[in-house]
Amino acid sequence: MPRDYVKDPAEIYRQSFATIEAEARLDALPAPLRAVVRRMIHACGMTDLVDDLAWYDDPVAAARRAIGGAPILTDAQMVASGIIRGRFPNTEIVCVIAEDVVAETANRLGTTRSAAAVELWRGRLQGAIVAIGNAPTALFHLLDLIEAGGPRPAAVFAFPVGFVGAVESKQALIDANLGIPYLTLRGRRGGSAIAAAAINGLADAIPGVEA
């Protein structure tokens, strides 16, 4: 016999988001963040994500103001690929990790290709939206660059994942007090899907109004 399961896409979404609303403590968040975090939870299935979130100011409003006039800079092709481009038709989505100059820059700086890619953002970083979903070294290098007087992005969505440097890089962002709006996730969890979902959620979120 055919298996009985939900096949209607709209119903799948409805049940998924109803479950998130029931299980996640979204009401503990500022209203502008809720639509973004809802998307993040939907991407990973972890309703306890709320407990590990950290943010400064209003990264959603800051990012939405930048959309259309500034690029979205991503550390990994998986982040760039996960962003629904139709939601941001006038916004350039940038990932330079595969460019030949990245490897050359990494060798010159003695660092990872992910950090070298951030170095190559310099000309586009001022006022941009940053989405990091993979490499702790990318976030560390971004912090070093900004603290050295480099360009300042409009907002940072930082979700490095893993066991070496992920916890520390996100805590460094929290501790840096850069005055730049950000959203991050304490601990080891993160990843490209969560970072892309956070950006996609910007299209759902209206500042000051729960989506």
N, C-alpha and C positions, 0 to 999 in steps of 0.2 A: 504494500500500500504506500502511496505517496506520503511523505512526512508532512505533518501539520505544523506550519510555522508562519509567522507574519511576513507577507510579501509586499504589502503596499508601502511605498517609501514614505508617504506622508504619515501613515500610522506608526511606522518605525520611529520617525522623528518625534512624533507626539508622545509615544510611550517613553522614549529615551529621555526627553527633556522633562517629562513629568517625574520620572525616577530621580533625575538630578535635583529637581526642585524639592522632592520629598526627602532626599537623603543628605544633600549638601547644605551647609549653613550659609547660603548665599545672603541671607538677611543680615549677616554680620559684616558684610562688605558695604562700602560706599556704593550708592546706586549706579554710578557710571561704570564701575568695574564688573557688575554682575553679569552682563551679557558676554563680556570677554572671558570671564572665568567659567561661565557655563559652557562655552565652546571648548575651553581647555579640558574640562572634565569629560566632555563628550568625546574628545580625541583619545583619552587614555583610560576611561572607565574608572577613575579613582575619585570618588566623591569626597574623600578626606583631604584633597588637595588644598582646600580652603585653609586648613589649619597651618600650612607651611608657607602661605603667601606672605610676601613683604612688598611694600610699595612706598613711593614718596610722591607727594603732591597728587596731581591728577594726570597720570600718563595717557589715559584714554582721550581726554580733551586735548592734550598737547599733541598727540599723534593725529587726531582728526583735523586739527588746524593745519598740520603739515601736509596732509594727504592732498595730492594734486599739484603741489608746488615743490615738493622735495621727494627724493627717492626713498624706498625701503631697502636698507642694506642688510643682507643676510650672510651668515658665516658658512652656510652649507647649502649645496644644491637641493638637498631634500627639503629644507625650509622654503627656499624659493619656489620649488615645484608644488609645495603644499598650499601656497597662497593662491586663493581663487582670484585670478586676474580680472575676471569680469566684475568683481566688487570694487576694483580700483582702476578703472579704465584709463585714467589720466596720470597714473603714478608709475614711475619706472621701478621695477623690482630687480635688484642688483645682486649678483653673486659672482665674484671674480676668482674663486678658489681654483678653477681649472686653467686660468691663464698662465702662459709660460713664465711671465715675469714674477709670478708668485713664488715659484720654486727658487728662482734666482734671488729674490728678496729674502726668502727664508734662509738660504745659505749665507747670505751677506750678514744677516742679523743674528744668525745662530739660534733660530727659533723654529716653530712649527709653521707649516703652510697656512694654517688658520690665522695665526697671529700676523703673518706676513700679509695676508689678504686685508686685514684691518689696517695695516700700515698704508696700503694702497687705497683705502677709503678717503684719505685726507682731503682730496679735492672735492669730495661729495658729502662729507660728514656734517658740515655746518647745517643745522636745522633739519637733518634727516631723521628718519625713523629707523632704529637699529633693532634687528631681531636675531638673537643668538640662540641657537637650539642644539648646539653640538659641543663646541670646543671651549673648555675653560681657558685655554691660552688666548683665545680670541677676546674674551671678556677682560682678562688680565691686561692684555696689550691695549685694549680700548681705554681702560682706566689710566694706564701709564701715559698714554697719548694725551688724554684730556688734562690730566694733572700737570703735564709738562707745558700746558698752554696751548694745546692743539684745538682744533675745531670742536664745537659742542653740539651734539645732536639734540633734536627736539624732545625725543623720548627714547628710552631703552627698555626693550622687552628681553630679559636675560634668563635663559633656561639651559645653561650647560648641564650635561648629564654625565654620570659616571663615577669612578672611584678615585681618580687622581686629579685633584684640583677643582672639581665641580663644587663641592661644599665651600671650599676656601674662596673661590672666585666670586661666588654670589655673596658671601659674607663680606668680601672686600668691597663690592658695590654698595652694600648697605652701610658699611663703615666709612666710605669715602666722603660722604656728605658733599657731593658735587653740586647740589642744587638743581640737578636735572631730573625731571620726572622719570620714574622707572617702575617696572613690575618684575618681580623675580619670585623664585620658589626655593626656599631654604632646603638644604639637604642634597642627596644624591640624585633625586628625580629631576627629570627635564626631558629634553629631546626635541627633535625636529618637528614632530607632529604637534606637540604642545605649543612650540613657538609659532608655527604656522597658524594653528587654531586661534591663538591670541590675536594675531594680526587680522585674521578673517573676522573675528568677533568685533573688531572696530567698526565694521560695516553694520553691525546690529545695534551697537551702543550709541545712544544719544546722551550727551553730557547732561547730568542732572535728572535724567528720566530713566526709570527702570525699563529695560527692553523685554 
